[in-house]
Amino acid sequence: MKKPPPKPGTVEPQPAALLAYAVNGLVNEYAAEFRLTQGSVLGALTLVLARAAGVIAREGDKRLEPLLDFIVLHLRRAASDEFTQRSYPLH
C-alpha cells in the first residue's frame, strides 16, 4: 500500500520546487477569486511559460526548439506523475 506524500515542510524542497508550490498556490487563489475555468488557467500558464522560454532562448543566444522540447518532456512527466497520484482524503 502506498503511503501518502509527506506533508509540506517535512522535506526540504529545492528552490525551484518552492517556486512551483508558490505559483500553484497563487494560481489557485486567483482562479477561485475570479471564477476562472480550467481552460483559462491552463491558457494563462501556457502563455507565461511560452514567453519565458522565448526570453531565455533570445537572451541566451540559444535555439528555441531544443528549449521547447525540454519543456514538453518535463510537462509530460509532471502531468503523468500527477495523473497517477492516488487521492488522499483531507480528513
Secondary structure, 3 states (H helix, E strand, C coil): CCCCCCCCCCCCCCHHHHHHHHHHHHHHHHHHHCCCCHHHHHHHHHHHHHHHHHHHHHHCCCCHHHHHHHHHHHHHHHHHHHHHCCCCCCC
